[in-house]
């Protein structure tokens, strides 16, 4: 039976609690001697600040060093630089704490990092609010929601072009400008919805809904445009790409796509990982309009509110 190959870790935070390097074991407040085979490697730096691959050992296979209790007590009395007490919570740590981290244990460093992330999200929420408010200044807005109907993969596992795409567009008041299901597959391709518009009719409807308007897009509108162009019916308006775009602020990259801004505006973090949660999608163009209005921090426009009241008066008995 072949021996188990050592694991490869990308950073120290990925290394299991039970694994440590020889240096870590020797610097513990209760030092140990590594035993057993190498169980993993992690990138590190040596005393010359040169990148090296640090070997890891299973602490459970190690043995106590030869230092006795009185010797450890004497060493602790002579200690001047190594700190084993967390300045945040008072934990008595096994390994010396980094001065760069403020002599904080791993949990306190994580809590501090999450607090910094939350503060950055609060600032980001203000920026998103300003962006959302700017959308509703001047009118001529097209808020688009786009979904694709995928085709099954080929027997070889290759992805086929989508069969169709649904494009919903509303204006700055949430009023519908288009709700188009357009065929994106060739005439010989089976499986496309029978109710889908032809590529030509769909391209015309989408183009008219977007013409002369600033676009706010959730979904692969660029994919729809590219497929229509391949089928000989290009859109008469340019559409933005769904590729990742963003900005770097204080060393943190902020994705500027509409779905990412929505997640950042919500600002909900996973309590287990501390990472930003992906929120449930709005689902339609008019619900996306409502999300953007909430981001902007303003009330529903009078025109939309009056329409809602009119609709209610028709459906409710007097």
VOPAGU-2260 file (C-alpha; in pm, 1 decimal, decimal comma):
REM VOPAGU-2260
SITE   aa  ch    i         X         Y         Z
SITE  UNK   A    0       0,0       0,0       0,0
SITE  UNK   A    1     143,8     340,2    -101,2
SITE  UNK   A    2     199,4     602,1     163,7
SITE  UNK   A    3     -39,2     895,1     180,4
SITE  UNK   A    4      99,1    1198,0      -1,0
SITE  UNK   A    5     150,8    1517,7     204,5
SITE  UNK   A    6    -125,7    1774,1     162,9
SITE  UNK   A    7     -57,4    2113,0       4,0
SITE  UNK   A    8    -199,5    2424,5     176,7
SITE  UNK   A    9    -216,0    2767,9      21,6
SITE  UNK   A   10    -188,5    2965,1     346,7
SITE  UNK   A   11    -144,3    2913,0     717,5
SITE  UNK   A   12    -513,0    2970,4     788,4
SITE  UNK   A   13    -589,3    2649,6     596,4
SITE  UNK   A   14    -359,7    2432,8     807,2
SITE  UNK   A   15    -546,5    2206,4    1053,3
SITE  UNK   A   16    -502,4    2275,1    1423,9
SITE  UNK   A   17    -329,4    1937,8    1471,9
SITE  UNK   A   18     -50,2    2019,5    1223,1
SITE  UNK   A   19     255,8    2232,4    1299,1
SITE  UNK   A   20     611,5    2290,8    1177,9
SITE  UNK   A   21     922,9    2193,8    1373,7
SITE  UNK   A   22     982,0    2561,8    1454,1
SITE  UNK   A   23     629,0    2607,3    1585,8
SITE  UNK   A   24     662,6    2301,8    1809,7
SITE  UNK   A   25     995,5    2425,1    1946,8
SITE  UNK   A   26     850,5    2772,6    2024,4
SITE  UNK   A   27     539,4    2645,7    2200,5
SITE  UNK   A   28     505,2    2727,2    2569,9
SITE  UNK   A   29     517,4    2350,4    2618,4
SITE  UNK   A   30     770,2    2265,8    2343,5
SITE  UNK   A   31     758,3    1936,1    2157,6
SITE  UNK   A   32     970,6    1738,2    1915,0
SITE  UNK   A   33     823,5    1650,1    1577,1
SITE  UNK   A   34     772,4    1283,0    1505,5
SITE  UNK   A   35     623,5    1080,1    1224,5
SITE  UNK   A   36     622,7    1163,3     853,9
SITE  UNK   A   37     565,5    1500,1     689,9
SITE  UNK   A   38     187,5    1541,6     654,3
SITE  UNK   A   39     175,9    1864,8     457,8
SITE  UNK   A   40     344,5    2172,2     320,1
SITE  UNK   A   41     253,8    2540,1     339,1
SITE  UNK   A   42     426,0    2846,3     184,7
SITE  UNK   A   43     639,3    3045,4     428,5
SITE  UNK   A   44     953,2    3255,0     459,4
SITE  UNK   A   45    1290,2    3180,9     614,8
SITE  UNK   A   46    1512,6    3408,9     823,9
SITE  UNK   A   47    1634,0    3577,6     502,9
SITE  UNK   A   48    1272,2    3650,6     404,5
SITE  UNK   A   49    1304,5    3404,8     117,0
SITE  UNK   A   50     999,5    3205,5      12,2
SITE  UNK   A   51    1020,4    2842,9     122,5
SITE  UNK   A   52     789,7    2543,6     152,8
SITE  UNK   A   53     743,5    2468,1     522,5
SITE  UNK   A   54     704,9    2104,0     623,7
SITE  UNK   A   55     423,0    2018,8     863,8
SITE  UNK   A   56     393,3    1735,2    1112,8
SITE  UNK   A   57     105,7    1588,3    1308,6
SITE  UNK   A   58     136,3    1714,8    1666,2
SITE  UNK   A   59     -34,8    1398,6    1788,1
SITE  UNK   A   60     268,2    1201,5    1669,9
SITE  UNK   A   61     514,2    1433,6    1847,6
SITE  UNK   A   62     673,5    1394,6    2189,1
SITE  UNK   A   63     749,5    1646,2    2465,7
SITE  UNK   A   64    1092,1    1807,5    2443,7
SITE  UNK   A   65    1353,5    1732,0    2706,0
SITE  UNK   A   66    1285,2    2054,6    2900,5
SITE  UNK   A   67    1155,5    1989,7    3250,9
SITE  UNK   A   68     887,8    2189,2    3430,6
SITE  UNK   A   69    1142,6    2387,9    3639,0
SITE  UNK   A   70    1344,7    2459,5    3323,6
SITE  UNK   A   71    1033,9    2589,2    3146,7
SITE  UNK   A   72     954,0    2805,8    3450,3
SITE  UNK   A   73    1305,2    2951,8    3446,2
SITE  UNK   A   74    1281,8    3013,7    3070,9
SITE  UNK   A   75     949,6    3193,0    3116,1
SITE  UNK   A   76    1109,2    3420,4    3374,3
SITE  UNK   A   77    1386,1    3514,1    3130,8
SITE  UNK   A   78    1147,9    3565,2    2841,3
SITE  UNK   A   79    1146,4    3921,7    2704,9
SITE  UNK   A   80     990,8    3914,4    2358,0
SITE  UNK   A   81     761,8    3614,5    2314,8
SITE  UNK   A   82     402,8    3682,4    2426,6
SITE  UNK   A   83     161,7    3397,6    2497,8
SITE  UNK   A   84    -132,8    3596,3    2635,4
SITE  UNK   A   85    -386,8    3747,6    2395,8
SITE  UNK   A   86    -426,7    4120,8    2450,5
SITE  UNK   A   87    -787,9    4098,4    2336,8
SITE  UNK   A   88    -944,1    3817,2    2536,3
SITE  UNK   A   89    -664,2    3705,1    2767,9
SITE  UNK   A   90    -636,3    3355,4    2618,0
SITE  UNK   A   91    -317,7    3171,8    2717,4
SITE  UNK   A   92    -196,4    3057,0    2377,2
SITE  UNK   A   93      30,9    2763,7    2297,6
SITE  UNK   A   94     230,8    2952,0    2032,3
SITE  UNK   A   95     376,8    3304,2    2062,7
SITE  UNK   A   96     155,9    3580,7    1928,9
SITE  UNK   A   97     260,3    3816,9    1653,3
SITE  UNK   A   98     333,6    4176,2    1748,9
SITE  UNK   A   99     211,2    4286,4    1405,8
SITE  UNK   A  100    -130,2    4146,9    1496,1
SITE  UNK   A  101    -133,8    4333,3    1827,1
SITE  UNK   A  102     -61,1    4010,8    2017,3
SITE  UNK   A  103    -406,5    3879,5    1932,1
SITE  UNK   A  104    -513,8    3515,2    1922,4
SITE  UNK   A  105    -657,6    3372,4    1601,3
SITE  UNK   A  106   -1017,4    3431,9    1708,3
SITE  UNK   A  107    -957,8    3791,4    1815,2
SITE  UNK   A  108    -778,9    3857,8    1486,2
SITE  UNK   A  109   -1076,4    3713,7    1303,5
SITE  UNK   A  110   -1325,0    3920,8    1504,0
SITE  UNK   A  111   -1118,1    4233,8    1436,5
SITE  UNK   A  112   -1102,1    4150,2    1066,7
SITE  UNK   A  113   -1477,2    4096,8    1046,9
SITE  UNK   A  114   -1536,7    4427,5    1226,7
SITE  UNK   A  115   -1314,3    4600,6     970,9
SITE  UNK   A  116   -1505,4    4430,7     689,7
SITE  UNK   A  117   -1837,4    4542,7     837,0
SITE  UNK   A  118   -1707,7    4899,8     864,2
SITE  UNK   A  119   -1596,9    4884,7     500,6
SITE  UNK   A  120   -1942,9    4756,8     403,7
SITE  UNK   A  121   -2107,5    5048,6     583,8
SITE  UNK   A  122   -1893,7    5289,4     382,2
SITE  UNK   A  123   -1962,1    5091,2      66,5
SITE  UNK   A  124   -2338,0    5107,1     135,8
SITE  UNK   A  125   -2317,4    5486,1     129,2
SITE  UNK   A  126   -2137,8    5472,7    -206,7
SITE  UNK   A  127   -2398,5    5233,8    -345,7
SITE  UNK   A  128   -2674,1    5465,3    -223,7
SITE  UNK   A  129   -2519,6    5755,6    -413,2
SITE  UNK   A  130   -2488,3    5540,6    -724,7
SITE  UNK   A  131   -2849,8    5425,8    -700,2
SITE  UNK   A  132   -2978,8    5781,0    -648,7
SITE  UNK   A  133   -2791,2    5893,2    -960,1
SITE  UNK   A  134   -2976,7    5633,5   -1165,6
SITE  UNK   A  135   -3313,0    5800,2   -1103,4
SITE  UNK   A  136   -3197,6    6150,5   -1195,2
SITE  UNK   A  137   -3298,5    6259,0   -1544,1
SITE  UNK   A  138   -3521,1    5969,3   -1646,2
SITE  UNK   A  139   -3455,2    5757,8   -1956,1
SITE  UNK   A  140   -3364,1    5452,1   -1750,9
SITE  UNK   A  141   -3392,1    5089,5   -1865,7
SITE  UNK   A  142   -3377,2    4833,4   -1584,9
SITE  UNK   A  143   -3329,4    4491,5   -1743,5
SITE  UNK   A  144   -3365,0    4144,1   -1596,6
SITE  UNK   A  145   -3222,4    3865,7   -1814,3
SITE  UNK   A  146   -3244,6    3487,4   -1783,1
SITE  UNK   A  147   -3131,6    3215,8   -2022,7
SITE  UNK   A  148   -3297,2    2883,6   -2102,1
SITE  UNK   A  149   -3005,2    2646,2   -2133,3
SITE  UNK   A  150   -2970,7    2363,5   -2379,9
SITE  UNK   A  151   -2856,4    2019,0   -2264,1
SITE  UNK   A  152   -2484,6    1950,3   -2297,9
SITE  UNK   A  153   -2356,7    1740,7   -2585,9
SITE  UNK   A  154   -2287,8    1368,8   -2523,4
SITE  UNK   A  155   -1921,6    1465,9   -2492,3
SITE  UNK   A  156   -2007,7    1710,9   -2215,1
SITE  UNK   A  157   -1961,8    2031,1   -2414,5
SITE  UNK   A  158   -2197,1    2319,2   -2347,5
SITE  UNK   A  159   -2438,1    2416,1   -2622,5
SITE  UNK   A  160   -2560,3    2772,8   -2686,8
SITE  UNK   A  161   -2877,2    2869,3   -2493,9
SITE  UNK   A  162   -3212,2    2783,9   -2646,1
SITE  UNK   A  163   -3382,5    3110,0   -2553,2
SITE  UNK   A  164   -3357,2    3415,4   -2333,9
SITE  UNK   A  165   -3615,3    3613,5   -2138,6
SITE  UNK   A  166   -3552,1    3987,4   -2126,1
SITE  UNK   A  167   -3770,0    4204,9   -1903,3
SITE  UNK   A  168   -3727,9    4583,0   -1906,8
SITE  UNK   A  169   -3892,4    4849,3   -1691,2
SITE  UNK   A  170   -3835,1    5223,0   -1679,1
SITE  UNK   A  171   -3737,8    5452,6   -1390,8
SITE  UNK   A  172   -4094,4    5439,1   -1255,8
SITE  UNK   A  173   -4115,1    5061,2   -1266,2
SITE  UNK   A  174   -4341,8    5059,5   -1571,9
SITE  UNK   A  175   -4297,5    4770,1   -1811,3
SITE  UNK   A  176   -4128,5    4841,9   -2142,7
SITE  UNK   A  177   -4073,7    4483,3   -2254,2
SITE  UNK   A  178   -4114,7    4122,9   -2146,7
SITE  UNK   A  179   -3964,0    3923,3   -2430,3
SITE  UNK   A  180   -3893,1    3552,7   -2462,3
SITE  UNK   A  181   -3670,4    3530,0   -2768,0
SITE  UNK   A  182   -3538,3    3222,7   -2946,6
SITE  UNK   A  183   -3156,8    3206,5   -2938,1
SITE  UNK   A  184   -3111,0    2874,3   -3117,3
SITE  UNK   A  185   -3105,9    2803,4   -3486,4
SITE  UNK   A  186   -3419,9    2688,9   -3669,5
SITE  UNK   A  187   -3303,6    2326,8   -3674,2
SITE  UNK   A  188   -3242,7    2313,0   -3298,7
SITE  UNK   A  189   -3516,8    2141,6   -3101,6
SITE  UNK   A  190   -3616,8    2216,7   -2745,2
SITE  UNK   A  191   -3669,0    2592,3   -2767,4
SITE  UNK   A  192   -3999,8    2716,2   -2617,7
SITE  UNK   A  193   -4269,1    2721,4   -2881,0
SITE  UNK   A  194   -4398,2    3056,9   -2755,9
SITE  UNK   A  195   -4060,1    3227,0   -2799,3
SITE  UNK   A  196   -4038,7    3508,5   -3051,8
SITE  UNK   A  197   -3819,4    3462,0   -3353,4
SITE  UNK   A  198   -3468,9    3604,7   -3333,5
SITE  UNK   A  199   -3567,1    3893,5   -3560,4
SITE  UNK   A  200   -3881,4    3990,6   -3370,4
SITE  UNK   A  201   -3707,0    3947,9   -3036,4
SITE  UNK   A  202   -3411,1    4161,3   -3139,3
SITE  UNK   A  203   -3648,5    4437,0   -3249,9
SITE  UNK   A  204   -3846,7    4428,5   -2923,3
SITE  UNK   A  205   -3537,3    4434,4   -2702,5
SITE  UNK   A  206   -3376,0    4709,1   -2909,1
SITE  UNK   A  207   -3685,9    4928,3   -2883,7
SITE  UNK   A  208   -3705,9    4877,6   -2506,8
SITE  UNK   A  209   -3342,3    4982,6   -2457,2
SITE  UNK   A  210   -3306,3    5248,6   -2726,5
SITE  UNK   A  211   -3188,9    5585,6   -2596,6
SITE  UNK   A  212   -3187,3    5472,8   -2234,1
SITE  UNK   A  213   -2923,1    5418,6   -1969,8
SITE  UNK   A  214   -2905,0    5051,5   -1887,6
SITE  UNK   A  215   -2898,1    4881,3   -1549,6
SITE  UNK   A  216   -2867,6    4510,2   -1619,8
SITE  UNK   A  217   -2893,8    4198,7   -1406,2
SITE  UNK   A  218   -2812,0    3892,6   -1614,6
SITE  UNK   A  219   -2630,7    3801,3   -1936,8
SITE  UNK   A  220   -2776,6    4058,9   -2174,5
SITE  UNK   A  221   -2445,7    4056,0   -2363,3
SITE  UNK   A  222   -2489,6    3682,8   -2425,9
SITE  UNK   A  223   -2838,6    3744,9   -2566,2
SITE  UNK   A  224   -2701,4    4018,1   -2791,2
SITE  UNK   A  225   -2413,8    3800,6   -2910,9
SITE  UNK   A  226   -2642,0    3508,0   -2995,1
SITE  UNK   A  227   -2886,6    3730,4   -3183,6
SITE  UNK   A  228   -2595,5    3873,4   -3379,1
SITE  UNK   A  229   -2474,3    3522,2   -3465,2
SITE  UNK   A  230   -2823,6    3442,1   -3590,2
SITE  UNK   A  231   -2814,3    3745,3   -3819,4
SITE  UNK   A  232   -3032,7    3977,9   -3608,3
SITE  UNK   A  233   -2803,4    4204,5   -3405,1
SITE  UNK   A  234   -2946,1    4446,2   -3151,8
SITE  UNK   A  235   -2949,2    4805,1   -3270,2
SITE  UNK   A  236   -2818,5    4922,1   -2930,9
SITE  UNK   A  237   -2493,9    4844,7   -2754,1
SITE  UNK   A  238   -2516,4    4645,4   -2430,9
SITE  UNK   A  239   -2263,9    4615,8   -2151,3
SITE  UNK   A  240   -2056,2    4306,5   -2083,3
SITE  UNK   A  241   -2125,2    4074,7   -1791,0
SITE  UNK   A  242   -1752,4    4034,7   -1728,8
SITE  UNK   A  243   -1617,6    4122,8   -1385,3
SITE  UNK   A  244   -1565,2    4495,3   -1332,4
SITE  UNK   A  245   -1492,7    4684,6   -1017,9
SITE  UNK   A  246   -1268,4    4913,9    -821,1
SITE  UNK   A  247    -988,9    4877,6    -568,5
SITE  UNK   A  248   -1046,8    5072,7    -246,5
SITE  UNK   A  249    -800,3    5050,5      44,6
SITE  UNK   A  250    -665,0    4721,5     -84,8
SITE  UNK   A  251   -1009,0    4559,9    -122,1
SITE  UNK   A  252   -1164,6    4484,6    -461,5
SITE  UNK   A  253   -1530,4    4577,9    -492,5
SITE  UNK   A  254   -1720,9    4418,9    -780,2
SITE  UNK   A  255   -1939,9    4686,4    -939,9
SITE  UNK   A  256   -2189,7    4457,1   -1114,4
SITE  UNK   A  257   -2551,7    4501,1   -1011,1
SITE  UNK   A  258   -2576,5    4160,8    -832,5
SITE  UNK   A  259   -2254,5    4232,5    -641,7
SITE  UNK   A  260   -2372,3    4580,9    -541,6
SITE  UNK   A  261   -2694,5    4421,4    -414,5
SITE  UNK   A  262   -2496,1    4179,1    -196,6
SITE  UNK   A  263   -2273,2    4459,1     -68,2
SITE  UNK   A  264   -2571,2    4680,1       6,7
SITE  UNK   A  265   -2732,9    4401,3     206,9
SITE  UNK   A  266   -2400,0    4339,5     380,6
SITE  UNK   A  267   -2497,6    4009,0     542,7
SITE  UNK   A  268   -2200,5    3795,5     648,1
SITE  UNK   A  269   -2193,1    3420,2     693,8
SITE  UNK   A  270   -2141,4    3363,4    1069,0
SITE  UNK   A  271   -1930,2    3053,3    1001,0
SITE  UNK   A  272   -1692,1    3195,2     740,8
SITE  UNK   A  273   -1723,1    3572,0     777,6
SITE  UNK   A  274   -1770,9    3596,0     400,1
SITE  UNK   A  275   -2034,4    3806,7     227,3
SITE  UNK   A  276   -2350,2    3607,5     166,8
SITE  UNK   A  277   -2508,0    3588,0    -177,9
SITE  UNK   A  278   -2863,6    3719,3    -135,4
SITE  UNK   A  279   -3171,0    3570,3    -298,0
SITE  UNK   A  280   -3225,9    3722,7    -640,0
SITE  UNK   A  281   -3506,5    3976,4    -702,1
SITE  UNK   A  282   -3638,3    3757,1    -985,5
SITE  UNK   A  283   -3802,0    4011,8   -1218,5
SITE  UNK   A  284   -3727,6    4355,0   -1362,1
SITE  UNK   A  285   -3993,6    4532,6   -1156,1
SITE  UNK   A  286   -3864,6    4371,7    -834,4
SITE  UNK   A  287   -3512,7    4480,6    -932,3
SITE  UNK   A  288   -3654,8    4831,8    -974,8
SITE  UNK   A  289   -3781,1    4814,2    -615,1
SITE  UNK   A  290   -3439,0    4696,1    -495,1
SITE  UNK   A  291   -3272,9    4991,9    -666,0
SITE  UNK   A  292   -3525,7    5232,2    -511,8
SITE  UNK   A  293   -3441,9    5090,9    -168,0
SITE  UNK   A  294   -3071,9    5129,2    -238,2
SITE  UNK   A  295   -3135,2    5489,2    -332,6
SITE  UNK   A  296   -3310,4    5546,6      -0,8
SITE  UNK   A  297   -3607,7    5727,5    -146,7
SITE  UNK   A  298   -3981,1    5668,7    -156,8
SITE  UNK   A  299   -4157,6    5519,5    -455,8
SITE  UNK   A  300   -4206,1    5784,6    -728,0
SITE  UNK   A  301   -4545,7    5951,6    -731,6
SITE  UNK   A  302   -4627,8    5816,3   -1077,6
SITE  UNK   A  303   -4573,8    5454,3    -972,3
SITE  UNK   A  304   -4750,6    5505,1    -641,8
SITE  UNK   A  305   -5054,6    5653,7    -813,5
SITE  UNK   A  306   -5065,1    5361,3   -1057,9
SITE  UNK   A  307   -5059,1    5119,6    -765,4
SITE  UNK   A  308   -5347,9    5304,2    -599,9
SITE  UNK   A  309   -5543,1    5304,4    -924,6
SITE  UNK   A  310   -5490,3    4929,0    -966,3
SITE  UNK   A  311   -5605,0    4870,1    -609,7
SITE  UNK   A  312   -5919,4    5074,2    -654,9
SITE  UNK   A  313   -6012,1    4862,5    -955,8
SITE  UNK   A  314   -5963,6    4527,8    -781,3
SITE  UNK   A  315   -6118,5    4619,0    -445,2
SITE  UNK   A  316   -6497,5    4658,9    -410,9
SITE  UNK   A  317   -6620,3    4997,7    -298,8
